[in-house]
Amino acid sequence: MTEKSKATDKKLKQAIDARMAVETARKHQVDILSNLAAKLSLSCKGLDTELDNRLARFRSALVKGVSFENLSPLIDELVGLLQNQEAVQLAQQRDLFTSVQSAGKQLQKTKGLPDETRRTLRHLLDHEINNVQSTHDYIPLLDQLISFYHQALQTKLAANQGEGGSVSSQMAKQLLELANELVLEDESTDQIKVIKNTITDSDSLENLLDAAIKIISVIVKNINKERQSAQSFLTSLNQTLEELHHSIVSTSKHSESMNVEFNILNKSIESKIKNLNEQTQQATSISSLKELVDNELKSLSEDFIAKEKLEQEDRQMLVSSFDSITKRIVTLESKLTTYKKRLNEQRFKSLLDGLTKLPNRAAFDERYNHEMHLFNVQPSDVTLAVIDVDHFKSINDRFGHTAGDITLQVISKALQKSVRKSDFIARYGGEEFVLLMPGVSLENAALPLDKVRKVIKNIPFKFREKQIEITISVGATQFKKGDTPLKAFDRADDALYEAKNSGRDRLCTSK
Ligand SMILES: Nc1nc2c(ncn2[C@@H]2O[C@H](COP(=O)(O)OP(=O)(O)OP(=O)(O)O)[C@@H](O)[C@H]2O)c(=O)[nH]1
């Protein structure tokens, strides 16, 4: 190879190398641009379709190796679209600020949010939200807000469930109390008992409503029966009165017609006697006088017989009329007695508690007010005790309402047996009893009351083969000068509250 061709060869090689370097640099630049376009496409994907399409076209132009001059308008378009996108994002950012802020404020109003959550939320709304620079920055805030919402929802749900539970358990309690207070005929009492046994504290509102409707229908039937019975009594009373009236009218009519007949007879007798008198004056011989007297006496005697007959008829008529009136009155009296008896039984029943047969609250109120009145007229020692079965709800919950009812009956019997004759014990409602002890000071009542407590505690209750100890708490007080029924009761109730709070199964007193 000549020197000249060697030099040419070297130059060519250098030129090829330079070209290769340029090619590589360009390829590198295209790669960088393609990469940028790909990243842009990825991060802008979905923001704007137009931008998506332009970026795709830009990438394919790069791959095809379009000259930079041709790429330039594409880049301009992209810049324009991106600028537009910036404005869109700013607007979205503003909207997001407003909605995050209002959502947060709404959340702040939610009751029952944990304190820590409330504090973090306040910080978020007062500070963090103002430091947000981009839509992306909202993501952690939104994440926090969603978790707050979750907490608020949980709190609300728990509160609702709690509320629902306590509402229905309160309703169940009231329904049972109402059922206990009902004084109905025997058959209806049994029906109410069956309904009562279906009521439990954990019942849904729907079940309670169903039980309430059943109770109402028993009451309505009872009212109808009662009304029918009152109506039949009134109808028969009405009938008897009508008959009575009728018989009196007919008796008096009969008497009137009798009177007319009597008058006629009397007049005829009178005129005959007058006539006899005149004719005897004018008689000229004994024989004619005898004949005259004979005739007149005969006629008079007929009149007297007729009068006697009339009188007898009248007497008989009166007697039979009185007889029938008396019979009717006797029937009416017997009906009245039956009705009165029924009413008395009803009244007696209405003062007795259906389940325990102890005097009920109405009977207690009557007696209690009376004792308070006596005390205010002439003060003496009167002790009032309020007795409540401990944890009675758990007996119902564990062994059912029938077991609960039997427990109340057993306790009532034991209470009645262990108080003195002069004391007055009543079922105040539910598992609460009241005891009035006239003539006993609080000091002297403590021992017998504590004895009552022990009696109940020692009853060997057994449910489902399980030995159960049932205890009572007692709160007692003594009537004081200036007391009203309410004041004294509240004092006894406070003492009961203290007995419950200090461990139950005890007697607490309040002076
Ligand atoms: N079986 C039955 N249960 C009744 C009757 N009347 C009320 N109850 C129930 O008595 C329970 C009383 O419960 P609470 O007032 O919570 O009192 P407790 O469980 O005795 O608890 P403490 O009084 O606090 O010791 C409620 O579950 C009532 O449903 C009734 O006639 N029969």
PDBQT file of the ligand as one rigid body, heavy atoms in Angstrom, charges set to zero:
ROOT
HETATM    1  N1  LIG A 601     -89.355 -13.385  84.928  1.00  0.00    +0.000 N 
HETATM    2  C1  LIG A 601     -89.695 -12.132  85.194  1.00  0.00    +0.000 A 
HETATM    3  N2  LIG A 601     -88.782 -11.158  85.045  1.00  0.00    +0.000 NA
HETATM    4  C2  LIG A 601     -89.143  -9.890  85.337  1.00  0.00    +0.000 A 
HETATM    5  C3  LIG A 601     -90.445  -9.568  85.762  1.00  0.00    +0.000 A 
HETATM    6  N3  LIG A 601     -90.494  -8.228  85.964  1.00  0.00    +0.000 NA
HETATM    7  C4  LIG A 601     -89.266  -7.742  85.670  1.00  0.00    +0.000 A 
HETATM    8  N4  LIG A 601     -88.437  -8.746  85.300  1.00  0.00    +0.000 N 
HETATM    9  C5  LIG A 601     -87.018  -8.677  84.886  1.00  0.00    +0.000 C 
HETATM   10  O1  LIG A 601     -86.213  -8.286  85.988  1.00  0.00    +0.000 OA
HETATM   11  C6  LIG A 601     -84.956  -7.836  85.495  1.00  0.00    +0.000 C 
HETATM   12  C7  LIG A 601     -84.459  -6.675  86.340  1.00  0.00    +0.000 C 
HETATM   13  O2  LIG A 601     -83.182  -6.380  85.893  1.00  0.00    +0.000 OA
HETATM   14  P1  LIG A 601     -82.367  -5.109  86.358  1.00  0.00    +0.000 P 
HETATM   15  O3  LIG A 601     -83.276  -3.979  86.683  1.00  0.00    +0.000 OA
HETATM   16  O4  LIG A 601     -81.305  -4.882  85.340  1.00  0.00    +0.000 OA
HETATM   17  O5  LIG A 601     -81.716  -5.504  87.730  1.00  0.00    +0.000 OA
HETATM   18  P2  LIG A 601     -80.951  -6.803  88.227  1.00  0.00    +0.000 P 
HETATM   19  O6  LIG A 601     -80.522  -7.714  87.140  1.00  0.00    +0.000 OA
HETATM   20  O7  LIG A 601     -81.786  -7.412  89.295  1.00  0.00    +0.000 OA
HETATM   21  O8  LIG A 601     -79.644  -6.189  88.827  1.00  0.00    +0.000 OA
HETATM   22  P3  LIG A 601     -79.452  -5.358  90.174  1.00  0.00    +0.000 P 
HETATM   23  O9  LIG A 601     -80.807  -4.862  90.625  1.00  0.00    +0.000 OA
HETATM   24  O10 LIG A 601     -78.554  -4.229  89.787  1.00  0.00    +0.000 OA
HETATM   25  O11 LIG A 601     -78.842  -6.287  91.183  1.00  0.00    +0.000 OA
HETATM   26  C8  LIG A 601     -85.207  -7.450  84.032  1.00  0.00    +0.000 C 
HETATM   27  O12 LIG A 601     -84.506  -8.362  83.225  1.00  0.00    +0.000 OA
HETATM   28  C9  LIG A 601     -86.715  -7.628  83.837  1.00  0.00    +0.000 C 
HETATM   29  O13 LIG A 601     -87.016  -8.116  82.559  1.00  0.00    +0.000 OA
HETATM   30  C10 LIG A 601     -91.392 -10.626  85.882  1.00  0.00    +0.000 A 
HETATM   31  O14 LIG A 601     -92.552 -10.442  86.245  1.00  0.00    +0.000 OA
HETATM   32  N5  LIG A 601     -90.978 -11.877  85.584  1.00  0.00    +0.000 N 
ENDROOT
TORSDOF 0
